[in-house]
């Protein structure tokens, strides 16, 4: 697959937010992204490995946008939140945004879409509309799906045996990407939660347990 680098976004502290798109124009795109939470290195690692593999494929024809790390300040500082202390996955203008936070690490910002990282992501959505969003995180092995993508979640789970769910009981996520995608862009969202094993051996193990399923997914017509 051939990708071109798009004009970068900029984080709170002026770090580049890189984004890549397949060549040509399309009506909608498959989004592949990670690093919404800067301390979730497992998801970043898996997306990096998957993106490198996609670049090498000549027989996969998909229109895609790839954002390797949405929150570069958080990634550099090993923090969940961005440099303003905001949880980017509680900051979207999804109709469910709330000013209240259960814990400090979920601080949603002073208003919906207050953060430059999310403003950049939305600008990409507006220019290159999402067809489905695959967002990689780290928490506990789980594939959470929002919108019409249960089949995608269950396909991957056949390979890595992660649980699948459309709602995480006791863990509300107001203002999240999972809320935003289906409601505003008619785009389902897969939130892929990797286990937390951030040493080099652990990262490789996480990739290996999901590698086959993810690669096979990109060969199907599910995306």
Secondary structure, DSSP 8 states (H G I E B T S, - for coil): --EEE---EE-TTS-EE--EEESS--S-EEEEEE-SSTT-HHHHHHHHHHHHHHHT-SS----EEEES-S-HHHHHHT-SS-TTS--GGG-S-SS---S--SSGGG---SSTT-SHHHHHHHHHHHHS-EEEEEEEEEESSEEEEESS-HHHHHHHHHHH--EEES--TT---TT-HHHHHHHHH--EEEEEEEE---SHHHHHHHHHHHHHHHHHHTTSS--
